[in-house]
Amino acid sequence: MPSISISISSISISIFSETISISLETILITLMYLVLGGTYLLVLPAGVYLYLNKRWYKASSVERLIMYLFVFLSFPGMLLMSPFINLRPKRRNLEA
């Protein structure tokens, strides 16, 4: 049966008579990379998409350049999110 022992400086996991010891520093660095990667790939592109959706038709030329800069910087995350986001314009009501 797997057993886990935790001390202040490391975590030891025993599985099938094999003991794996992971230092606390390694775990913290891994968590930091996961948080920063998730922010870069999910949070920043979502914010850019929302901002683009709200300001696309009202932006000045300088603001549009800044929009393009953020699209360029967060391009991998935008590729990940693009299948799930619909930015088509809203349908107009035409009365004859």
Secondary structure, 3 states (H helix, E strand, C coil): CCEEEECCCEEEEEECCEEEEEEHHHHHHHHHHHHHHHHHHHHHHHHHHHHHHHHCCCCCHHHHHHHHHHHHHCHHHHHHHHHHCCCCCCCCCCCC
